[in-house]
Every structure is written in structure tokens, then in C-alpha cells.
Amino acid sequence: MSGQEKGIQDSQPAFILHSYPFRETSLVVEIFAQNFGRLALVARGARRPKSTLRGVLLAFQPLLLSWSGKSELRTLRRAEWQAGPPRLVGMALLCGFYLNELLLKLLPRDDPHERLFNYYQQTLLALGAQNTLAAVLRRFEIGLLKELGYALTLERDAETGAAVKPDHYYRYVIEHGPVLADGAQDEFRFLGKTLLDMALDDYSDPLTLQQSKALMRVLINHYLGNQTLHTRQLLKDLQHF
């Protein structure tokens, strides 16, 4: 039987999103692989004291993973650490866990997203460099929704097609886009400048940073459905992101 028939994949670029105990000595690792998307692998014996996998299966570190199988739970065969980004610490580390939780809850299994994989790598680098963390998260959220087929309309009024005006207020209709706000009573009003800044990836204005956070929270909550983001609550408790 050929390697392809056995579902053998060798040295695939991937990141660990989450892991949890499996039976007495093993782990299940949820991974995000460049060419395969989100997969679940069983790492047999990984919890044994002398396992070569113990110090390798770490979140936020680029790995080359080899596995076999075609079922929902494949078998990890080998893991190799690659030189990676700076280690995440403090709030950047919590932001990294937030990214991972978004991918776990929004990304279907076995659905390759190579461009999203690259977004993820770039975001980890930005977090490691301690860039403005809130802006880093907004960029990733927007990129994630775009790759999942939910690209935001930010520069045109969704009803009239007219260009968004920076000094006007808009409501954002989910899966439709911005429309002119009826009045000050409208919930979730956003200044046109905020939408245009987001389109330009410019978060230098504190109001843009604040309003973009509110808008992305509404949109992410919609696509999550009934799922709860535990890391978001933790971030909220520690600092306003």
C-alpha cells in the first residue's frame, strides 16, 4: 500500500493550536497545517517522561509534522521544531491563545487555508515584537473572516453604493455592510472614518481602535453562534482589548 493510500504526510509546516490528554500516556493535538488546514492528531506516548515529543509540541512555534491516517483522528509520527518567532509573554501570550481559539471555533476541519496560515504566522511575529496588540488582533480578525468567505464591506454604503463619508455615522448590517445611521439612537453606530481606516489597515486613531474593536466583536459573535470565547473574557478581565 502506498504512502498516499495510507494517508501518510511528511514534514508538513504546522502550528499546535491546542492539546489535551488522551488515554494514559498520549495527547490529542489540534493543529493548523499550511496545506491541510485544521486537523486532530493523536501523539502516542507523548506524556511519558522520556518522550521525544514532550518539549516539541508547543503552541506558537513553527513545526514540521508527519502523520498517517485518513480518519478524523490521525496518528502523529514525527515532530520537528523549526526556528521560530520570539517567545510570546504577558498580554501577547494571551492574545496568541485568543487567535488559537478563534481558529479552533471558526475554521472547519480538513479545509486548507494557506493564505490564512501565512496571516497567522505574520500575526505571531507582530505579537512577539510587542506591536500595538489591539491593532494586531483587528488585522487578524478581518483577515480570518475574509478567508472564511465573510469579507467586510467598509468603503461603500451597502444600500446606495455611495462612498462612505468619513464624517457620517453608519450602522453595520451583518453580511450586508454599512448603511447610514438613522439617528443618535442607533445602536452600534460607527464613524465613517473608522470604516475607512479599517479598510486602509490604519489604527493610529484611538477612536478607530475603540470602534473597530466593537464592530469586530459584533461580527465575530455572529459567526461564532452559540460558542463562547473564553480567552476574550480573560483578556477583557485583564485589560480592555
BAFI-3210 file (N, C-alpha, C; in Angstrom, 3 decimals, decimal comma, padded with zeros to 6 digits):
// residues 241
n [1|2|3|4|5|6|7|8|9|10|11|12|13|14|15|16|17|18|19|20|21|22|23|24|25|26|27|28|29|30|31|32|33|34|35|36|37|38|39|40|41|42|43|44|45|46|47|48|49|50|51|52|53|54|55|56|57|58|59|60|61|62|63|64|65|66|67|68|69|70|71|72|73|74|75|76|77|78|79|80|81|82|83|84|85|86|87|88|89|90|91|92|93|94|95|96|97|98|99|100|101|102|103|104|105|106|107|108|109|110|111|112|113|114|115|116|117|118|119|120|121|122|123|124|125|126|127|128|129|130|131|132|133|134|135|136|137|138|139|140|141|142|143|144|145|146|147|148|149|150|151|152|153|154|155|156|157|158|159|160|161|162|163|164|165|166|167|168|169|170|171|172|173|174|175|176|177|178|179|180|181|182|183|184|185|186|187|188|189|190|191|192|193|194|195|196|197|198|199|200|201|202|203|204|205|206|207|208|209|210|211|212|213|214|215|216|217|218|219|220|221|222|223|224|225|226|227|228|229|230|231|232|233|234|235|236|237|238|239|240|241]
n.u [000,852|000,622|002,166|000,410|-002,052|-002,194|-002,502|-000,255|001,652|004,441|006,668|005,218|004,517|003,325|001,298|000,709|-002,466|-003,961|-003,927|-004,728|-005,080|-005,016|-006,181|-003,883|-001,166|-000,952|-001,523|-003,999|-003,573|-004,572|-004,059|-002,884|-002,286|-000,264|-000,913|-003,142|-005,012|-007,055|-006,495|-006,827|-004,586|-003,338|-000,914|000,951|002,048|003,130|003,044|004,706|007,575|010,102|009,563|010,269|008,698|007,809|008,995|008,565|006,013|004,682|002,715|002,506|004,964|006,769|006,464|007,513|005,522|004,779|002,425|-000,012|-002,852|-006,398|-008,690|-010,845|-009,288|-006,045|-002,719|000,101|003,396|005,953|007,679|009,204|011,042|011,149|013,137|011,801|009,412|009,878|009,492|006,249|004,979|003,304|000,658|000,759|001,012|-001,493|-003,048|-002,186|-003,298|-005,945|-006,099|-005,703|-007,973|-009,977|-009,414|-009,833|-012,566|-013,827|-012,737|-013,302|-012,634|-010,125|-009,943|-008,170|-006,270|-004,124|-003,309|-004,424|-002,957|-000,493|-001,177|-001,548|001,058|002,400|001,033|001,733|004,437|004,170|002,918|004,948|006,826|005,756|004,065|001,386|-001,027|-003,858|-004,448|-003,125|-004,683|-007,142|-006,452|-005,925|-008,423|-010,039|-008,734|-009,110|-011,955|-012,297|-010,930|-012,561|-014,715|-016,271|-015,853|-015,388|-017,394|-016,377|-015,909|-018,000|-021,400|-023,774|-026,386|-026,784|-024,494|-022,839|-019,797|-018,373|-018,589|-016,273|-017,105|-019,675|-022,119|-022,558|-024,528|-023,664|-024,672|-024,904|-023,402|-024,050|-023,311|-022,155|-024,619|-026,220|-026,635|-029,684|-030,085|-028,996|-029,842|-029,361|-028,059|-024,707|-023,344|-021,033|-018,353|-017,781|-015,105|-013,809|-014,464|-013,230|-010,570|-010,135|-010,299|-007,979|-006,143|-005,279|-004,741|-004,117|-005,594|-007,128|-009,943|-010,713|-009,482|-010,961|-013,664|-013,419|-012,840|-015,304|-016,980|-015,825|-016,184|-018,975|-019,343|-017,719|-018,982|-021,421|-020,716|-019,678|-021,913|-023,495|-021,217|-018,731|-016,101|-013,525|-010,996|-011,324|-012,901|-011,118|-009,065|-010,528|-011,018|-008,474|-007,433|-008,588|-009,407]
n.v [-001,197|002,187|005,280|007,392|006,091|005,217|007,578|009,012|011,750|013,805|015,878|018,397|021,871|023,334|024,469|024,099|024,264|023,532|021,182|018,101|015,638|012,152|009,014|007,049|007,856|009,484|012,252|014,351|016,442|019,449|020,811|023,385|023,200|024,124|023,238|021,684|022,620|022,664|020,032|016,990|015,202|012,195|011,919|009,491|008,228|010,662|011,888|010,551|010,510|010,335|010,840|011,934|013,870|015,603|018,141|019,428|019,726|022,433|025,372|028,106|027,826|027,204|024,146|021,059|018,554|015,098|012,678|009,987|008,272|008,561|009,063|010,967|011,362|011,392|009,856|011,024|010,941|012,033|014,934|017,996|020,736|024,062|026,986|029,792|032,509|035,286|034,381|034,359|036,452|037,536|039,818|039,496|036,746|035,870|037,014|035,435|032,957|033,670|034,006|031,316|030,120|031,312|030,166|027,461|027,429|028,596|027,693|025,193|021,639|019,946|021,765|023,446|026,448|028,274|030,964|032,088|030,695|031,917|034,528|033,993|033,247|035,695|037,298|036,202|036,909|039,695|039,946|038,915|040,891|042,787|044,745|047,208|045,698|045,459|046,448|044,550|042,279|043,091|043,206|040,519|039,329|040,474|039,492|036,743|036,451|037,223|035,170|033,056|033,562|035,719|038,461|041,878|044,701|047,924|050,416|051,343|052,396|050,038|050,075|052,182|052,266|054,405|056,175|055,706|058,240|060,060|061,708|060,970|058,950|055,405|052,405|048,956|046,419|043,069|040,754|042,322|045,137|048,578|051,032|054,225|055,717|056,094|057,858|059,346|057,451|054,969|051,780|050,608|052,468|053,630|055,716|056,997|057,424|055,555|053,120|053,528|053,821|051,225|049,824|050,722|049,633|051,113|051,997|054,096|056,145|056,680|056,523|055,019|052,621|051,941|051,819|049,943|047,648|047,212|046,785|044,490|042,669|042,327|041,171|038,828|037,483|036,916|035,023|033,044|031,990|030,119|029,607|030,219|032,514|031,927|033,010|035,655|036,747|036,520|038,237|040,586|040,855|041,366|043,474|046,103|045,109]
n.w [000,000|-000,867|000,358|-000,023|-000,113|002,483|003,722|004,493|005,481|005,188|006,994|007,201|007,270|010,231|013,033|016,545|017,902|020,113|022,821|024,488|027,129|026,266|026,742|028,755|028,412|026,226|023,879|022,378|019,704|018,375|015,293|013,027|009,819|007,070|004,442|004,787|006,586|009,526|011,721|013,675|015,647|017,096|019,519|020,331|023,423|024,167|026,632|028,276|030,461|029,126|026,503|023,224|022,206|024,130|024,652|022,291|021,161|021,219|021,586|019,241|018,033|015,067|013,379|011,831|010,897|010,754|009,749|009,771|008,338|007,646|008,945|011,186|013,404|013,173|013,175|014,781|013,633|013,655|014,896|014,318|015,456|014,226|013,583|015,182|015,842|018,201|021,653|023,029|025,566|028,577|027,940|025,183|024,919|025,867|023,863|021,745|022,461|022,141|019,333|018,606|019,711|018,195|015,665|016,241|016,718|014,551|012,161|009,849|009,976|008,017|005,889|003,795|004,166|003,001|002,741|005,046|006,926|006,497|007,313|010,018|010,857|010,401|012,198|014,667|014,692|014,826|017,320|018,931|018,609|020,156|019,082|018,654|020,338|020,210|017,648|016,117|016,624|015,468|012,750|012,229|012,779|010,771|008,475|008,907|008,770|006,120|004,720|005,345|003,849|004,523|003,906|004,802|003,978|003,640|002,500|000,947|000,926|001,728|000,821|-001,042|-002,557|-002,574|-001,792|001,410|003,814|005,688|007,842|008,483|010,228|010,554|010,504|010,882|008,938|009,344|007,140|005,041|005,080|005,624|006,416|006,249|009,428|011,226|013,296|016,435|018,187|017,206|017,727|018,008|016,278|013,870|013,075|009,832|009,204|010,797|009,523|007,042|007,855|008,811|006,404|005,256|006,904|009,106|012,294|013,910|015,020|018,092|018,399|016,187|016,864|019,135|018,151|016,096|017,512|018,801|016,575|015,369|017,411|017,437|014,886|014,983|017,092|015,868|013,869|015,433|016,635|019,053|020,461|022,938|023,546|025,503|025,994|025,232|027,272|029,353|028,490|028,519|031,228|032,180|030,695|028,590|025,514]
ca.u [000,000|001,434|002,009|-000,796|-003,207|-002,220|-002,674|000,984|002,132|005,753|007,299|004,280|004,539|002,111|001,342|-000,194|-003,486|-004,470|-003,682|-005,359|-004,716|-005,744|-005,825|-002,980|000,136|-000,956|-002,158|-004,590|-003,143|-005,271|-003,029|-003,216|-001,244|-000,268|-001,527|-004,250|-005,968|-007,131|-006,564|-006,577|-003,636|-003,030|000,524|001,015|003,145|003,738|003,074|005,720|008,693|011,227|009,098|010,951|007,713|007,393|009,460|008,424|004,627|004,412|001,956|003,131|006,265|006,627|006,868|007,315|004,836|004,489|001,342|-000,624|-004,266|-007,376|-009,864|-010,891|-008,158|-004,877|-001,643|001,348|004,551|007,195|007,560|010,499|010,944|011,814|013,422|010,520|009,313|010,168|008,548|005,187|004,895|002,348|-000,561|000,950|000,735|-002,950|-003,551|-001,922|-004,327|-007,182|-006,025|-005,886|-009,367|-010,741|-009,207|-010,469|-014,029|-014,373|-012,149|-013,715|-011,533|-009,777|-010,258|-006,898|-006,294|-002,704|-003,143|-004,716|-001,779|000,513|-001,652|-001,308|002,497|002,736|000,446|002,588|005,634|003,785|002,702|006,255|007,521|005,029|003,395|000,113|-001,668|-005,250|-004,436|-002,717|-005,849|-008,139|-005,988|-006,109|-009,857|-010,528|-008,176|-009,762|-013,303|-012,158|-010,548|-013,691|-015,775|-017,089|-015,106|-016,128|-017,564|-016,005|-015,719|-019,200|-022,701|-024,323|-027,699|-026,749|-023,265|-022,053|-018,596|-018,533|-018,075|-015,591|-017,760|-021,024|-022,221|-023,148|-024,779|-023,110|-025,632|-024,119|-023,492|-024,568|-022,350|-022,553|-025,704|-026,290|-027,382|-030,902|-030,012|-028,099|-030,345|-028,928|-027,046|-023,551|-023,021|-019,599|-017,981|-017,269|-013,645|-013,387|-014,564|-012,203|-009,286|-010,009|-010,010|-006,581|-005,321|-004,691|-005,360|-003,406|-006,578|-007,703|-011,367|-010,757|-009,123|-012,090|-014,853|-013,139|-012,984|-016,737|-017,534|-015,348|-016,800|-020,320|-019,239|-017,190|-020,046|-022,419|-020,236|-019,483|-023,190|-023,630|-019,919|-018,156|-014,652|-013,063|-009,838|-011,784|-013,316|-009,909|-008,434|-011,373|-010,812|-007,132|-007,180|-009,631|-008,926]
ca.v [000,000|003,391|006,273|008,175|005,279|005,176|008,934|009,462|013,078|014,002|017,191|019,444|023,036|023,373|025,002|023,488|025,182|023,079|019,763|017,611|014,245|011,083|007,762|007,200|008,483|010,156|013,553|014,748|017,790|020,127|021,550|024,176|022,855|025,049|022,668|020,797|023,263|022,208|018,574|016,428|014,096|011,589|011,779|008,342|008,225|011,993|012,322|009,795|011,392|010,289|011,012|012,978|014,871|016,431|019,520|019,888|020,047|023,692|026,359|029,315|027,514|026,518|022,751|020,177|017,384|013,966|011,884|008,996|008,023|009,385|009,248|012,285|011,413|010,786|009,490|011,766|010,052|012,739|016,386|018,676|022,166|024,966|028,294|030,473|033,909|035,491|033,755|035,258|036,594|038,510|040,020|038,928|035,318|035,724|037,304|034,242|031,958|034,158|033,608|029,870|029,782|031,705|029,162|026,213|027,514|029,101|027,043|023,788|020,687|019,477|022,834|024,165|027,908|028,619|032,397|032,302|030,177|032,973|035,584|033,550|033,382|037,112|037,841|035,774|037,756|041,019|039,836|038,736|042,180|043,676|045,831|047,564|044,386|045,540|046,586|043,246|041,402|043,512|042,789|039,074|039,040|040,839|038,518|035,451|036,469|037,266|033,842|032,151|033,952|036,762|039,711|043,065|045,869|049,041|051,679|051,704|052,223|048,796|050,313|053,106|052,139|055,636|056,074|056,025|059,571|059,964|062,449|060,445|057,743|054,262|051,109|047,879|045,321|041,851|040,105|043,298|046,220|049,810|051,880|055,450|055,603|056,907|058,899|059,071|056,330|053,724|051,020|050,245|053,427|053,736|056,844|056,577|057,409|054,281|052,100|053,799|053,490|049,766|049,404|051,085|048,978|052,214|052,029|055,098|056,978|055,947|056,250|053,883|051,422|051,634|051,425|048,713|046,550|046,973|046,215|043,115|041,807|042,002|040,264|037,534|036,825|036,402|033,810|032,004|031,430|029,894|029,296|031,261|032,679|032,048|033,903|037,045|037,172|036,663|039,482|041,697|040,996|041,859|044,745|046,346|044,905]
ca.w [000,000|-000,989|001,416|-000,278|000,272|003,943|004,222|005,133|005,124|005,796|007,181|006,803|008,164|011,055|014,394|017,515|018,411|021,417|023,085|025,712|027,390|025,578|027,420|029,901|028,145|024,923|023,719|021,109|019,365|017,285|014,578|011,847|008,860|005,933|003,244|005,131|007,472|010,919|011,863|015,014|015,617|018,390|019,750|021,241|024,380|024,300|028,035|029,014|030,833|028,189|025,126|022,453|021,809|025,277|024,539|020,909|020,826|021,902|020,819|018,689|017,462|013,777|013,422|010,688|011,446|009,874|010,306|008,885|008,595|006,930|009,789|011,820|014,341|012,538|014,096|014,637|013,502|013,954|015,039|014,321|015,735|013,310|014,186|015,197|016,268|019,624|022,571|023,479|027,020|029,071|027,173|023,839|025,030|025,928|022,520|020,949|022,788|021,522|017,924|018,509|019,990|017,007|014,625|016,666|016,724|013,291|010,993|009,716|009,820|006,664|004,948|003,677|004,028|003,022|002,991|006,463|007,631|006,431|008,212|011,391|011,099|010,477|013,423|015,777|014,657|015,314|018,768|019,559|018,579|021,064|018,371|019,291|020,328|019,772|016,193|015,574|016,688|014,477|011,420|012,079|012,719|009,441|007,546|009,151|008,196|004,655|004,227|005,552|002,926|005,127|003,767|005,231|003,123|004,507|001,794|000,202|001,557|001,195|000,214|-002,170|-003,325|-002,458|-000,964|002,831|004,131|006,979|008,923|008,684|011,059|009,860|011,139|010,071|008,817|009,161|005,827|004,080|005,068|006,320|005,893|007,043|010,678|011,228|014,315|017,557|018,978|016,601|018,456|017,204|015,222|013,639|012,241|008,527|009,236|011,369|008,486|006,041|008,476|008,824|005,030|004,990|007,930|009,875|013,618|014,694|015,704|019,226|018,177|015,260|017,631|020,012|017,399|015,346|018,471|018,994|015,344|015,170|018,426|016,950|013,745|015,439|017,862|014,916|013,204|016,457|017,050|020,496|021,056|023,792|023,512|026,891|026,067|025,134|028,592|030,153|028,059|028,984|032,670|032,458|030,010|027,596|024,153]
c.u [000,883|001,202|000,758|-002,034|-003,330|-002,455|-001,451|001,387|003,419|006,141|006,434|004,366|003,219|002,392|000,378|-001,174|-003,918|-004,093|-004,368|-005,055|-005,624|-005,249|-004,735|-001,741|000,166|-001,620|-002,916|-004,159|-003,967|-004,243|-003,646|-002,056|-001,384|-001,069|-002,757|-005,305|-005,915|-007,358|-006,385|-005,669|-003,496|-001,524|000,708|002,253|003,747|003,832|004,048|006,927|009,824|010,802|009,845|009,999|007,420|007,805|009,283|007,021|004,153|003,635|002,869|004,540|006,085|007,220|006,752|006,757|004,614|003,411|000,826|-002,086|-005,158|-008,637|-009,823|-009,737|-006,991|-003,793|-000,387|002,517|005,845|006,908|008,948|010,280|011,719|012,114|012,183|010,585|009,713|009,089|007,514|005,122|003,800|001,089|-000,448|000,657|-000,772|-003,595|-003,323|-002,941|-005,686|-007,210|-006,321|-007,335|-010,267|-010,625|-009,904|-011,988|-014,635|-013,877|-012,608|-012,490|-011,355|-010,133|-009,011|-007,094|-004,851|-002,479|-003,432|-003,568|-000,685|000,126|-001,302|000,173|002,888|002,208|001,257|003,860|005,323|003,548|004,040|007,060|006,851|004,508|002,081|-000,816|-003,100|-005,330|-004,057|-003,902|-006,893|-007,730|-006,223|-007,585|-010,421|-010,017|-008,829|-011,144|-013,248|-011,858|-011,672|-014,876|-016,685|-016,379|-015,982|-016,229|-017,346|-016,011|-016,945|-020,446|-023,373|-025,674|-027,605|-025,539|-022,383|-020,841|-018,930|-017,869|-017,483|-016,316|-019,212|-020,975|-022,992|-023,473|-024,142|-024,091|-024,848|-024,458|-024,094|-023,581|-022,869|-023,712|-025,769|-027,143|-028,564|-030,838|-029,113|-028,544|-029,835|-027,845|-025,929|-023,376|-021,501|-019,338|-017,414|-015,755|-013,109|-013,386|-013,475|-010,805|-009,072|-009,676|-008,553|-005,608|-004,581|-005,434|-004,677|-004,343|-007,196|-009,184|-011,546|-010,464|-010,300|-013,287|-014,627|-013,243|-014,454|-017,352|-017,110|-015,929|-018,196|-020,253|-018,751|-018,260|-021,089|-021,958|-019,915|-020,798|-023,261|-022,305|-019,380|-016,645|-014,141|-011,881|-010,252|-012,194|-012,113|-009,177|-009,203|-011,166|-009,475|-006,858|-008,230|-009,049|-010,115]
c.v [001,240|004,327|007,090|007,409|005,184|006,557|009,468|010,823|013,338|015,474|018,342|020,629|023,153|024,060|024,204|024,554|024,827|021,615|019,375|016,126|013,260|009,759|008,028|008,025|009,338|011,532|013,581|016,186|018,285|021,011|022,401|023,976|023,711|024,512|021,813|021,439|022,694|020,705|018,203|015,221|013,519|011,381|010,692|008,412|009,593|012,480|011,506|010,681|011,435|010,461|012,164|014,098|015,888|017,899|020,130|020,387|021,275|024,622|027,493|029,082|026,774|025,115|022,130|018,879|016,345|013,125|010,884|008,827|008,975|009,627|010,640|012,463|010,650|010,524|010,288|010,791|010,732|014,235|016,989|020,167|022,941|026,270|029,161|031,908|034,052|034,857|034,770|035,263|037,597|038,600|039,463|037,432|035,067|036,018|036,114|033,153|032,367|033,786|032,119|029,469|030,185|030,638|027,851|026,262|027,992|028,349|025,584|022,888|020,314|020,497|023,712|025,667|028,405|030,097|032,726|031,796|031,255|034,168|035,242|033,698|034,841|037,740|037,436|036,606|039,138|041,009|039,715|040,019|043,213|044,915|046,148|046,358|044,430|045,649|045,266|042,282|041,772|043,061|041,296|038,713|039,325|039,851|037,154|035,420|036,493|035,886|032,824|032,516|035,038|038,121|040,916|044,080|047,094|050,397|052,166|051,474|051,018|048,982|051,140|052,929|053,372|055,403|056,438|057,371|059,569|060,648|062,023|059,202|056,656|053,141|050,037|046,713|044,054|041,179|041,028|044,458|047,463|050,511|053,100|055,255|056,559|058,054|058,471|057,858|054,987|053,062|050,655|051,174|053,525|054,925|056,322|056,501|056,100|053,193|052,283|053,499|051,976|049,231|049,663|050,431|050,024|052,335|053,054|056,017|056,181|055,623|055,083|052,589|050,976|051,110|050,146|047,492|046,197|046,313|044,762|042,167|041,385|040,958|038,877|036,778|036,214|035,081|032,688|031,320|031,312|029,592|030,504|031,304|032,925|033,005|035,361|037,564|037,390|037,957|040,693|041,943|041,650|043,237|044,909|046,223|044,917]
c.w [000,000|000,192|001,232|000,155|001,785|004,555|004,922|004,579|005,895|005,846|006,671|007,778|008,926|012,380|015,258|018,004|019,830|021,586|024,379|025,882|026,662|026,142|028,458|029,591|026,882|024,984|022,400|020,875|018,181|016,601|013,459|010,881|007,604|004,750|003,523|006,025|008,881|010,972|013,328|014,861|017,017|018,460|020,799|022,121|024,649|025,736|028,877|029,287|029,800|026,729|024,445|022,044|022,905|025,122|023,168|020,600|021,607|020,993|020,359|018,133|016,136|013,847|012,041|011,245|010,359|010,534|009,281|009,268|007,827|007,738|010,410|012,798|013,725|013,580|013,787|014,620|013,926|014,046|015,142|014,523|014,700|014,042|014,070|015,658|017,732|020,504|023,028|025,001|027,354|028,240|025,767|023,843|025,079|024,573|021,592|021,208|022,206|020,038|017,760|018,746|018,822|015,919|014,985|016,488|015,408|012,060|010,922|009,589|008,350|005,590|004,811|003,473|004,103|003,317|004,453|007,327|007,633|007,300|009,662|011,743|011,291|011,763|014,643|015,842|015,215|016,819|019,497|019,607|019,466|020,338|019,081|019,206|019,813|018,251|015,522|015,556|015,647|013,073|011,213|011,961|011,333|008,394|007,678|008,515|006,668|004,100|004,397|004,661|003,446|005,064|004,117|004,093|003,999|003,803|001,037|001,038|000,906|000,523|-001,057|-003,076|-003,267|-001,561|000,484|003,109|005,538|008,130|009,149|009,579|010,311|010,845|010,256|010,102|008,471|007,837|004,763|003,962|005,760|005,617|006,808|008,287|010,656|012,219|015,450|018,361|018,453|017,436|017,488|015,996|015,112|012,723|010,921|008,491|009,811|010,307|007,432|006,578|008,492|007,431|004,673|005,969|008,774|011,206|014,525|015,465|016,860|019,053|017,203|015,993|018,495|019,215|016,595|016,259|018,653|017,765|015,169|016,210|017,986|015,828|014,156|016,223|016,940|014,314|014,187|016,824|018,562|021,193|021,833|023,628|024,926|026,996|025,964|026,504|029,494|029,791|028,576|030,469|032,994|031,871|028,934|026,195|023,220]
res [m|s|g|q|e|k|g|i|q|d|s|q|p|a|f|i|l|h|s|y|p|f|r|e|t|s|l|v|v|e|i|f|a|q|n|f|g|r|l|a|l|v|a|r|g|a|r|r|p|k|s|t|l|r|g|v|l|l|a|f|q|p|l|l|l|s|w|s|g|k|s|e|l|r|t|l|r|r|a|e|w|q|a|g|p|p|r|l|v|g|m|a|l|l|c|g|f|y|l|n|e|l|l|l|k|l|l|p|r|d|d|p|h|e|r|l|f|n|y|y|q|q|t|l|l|a|l|g|a|q|n|t|l|a|a|v|l|r|r|f|e|i|g|l|l|k|e|l|g|y|a|l|t|l|e|r|d|a|e|t|g|a|a|v|k|p|d|h|y|y|r|y|v|i|e|h|g|p|v|l|a|d|g|a|q|d|e|f|r|f|l|g|k|t|l|l|d|m|a|l|d|d|y|s|d|p|l|t|l|q|q|s|k|a|l|m|r|v|l|i|n|h|y|l|g|n|q|t|l|h|t|r|q|l|l|k|d|l|q|h|f]
***
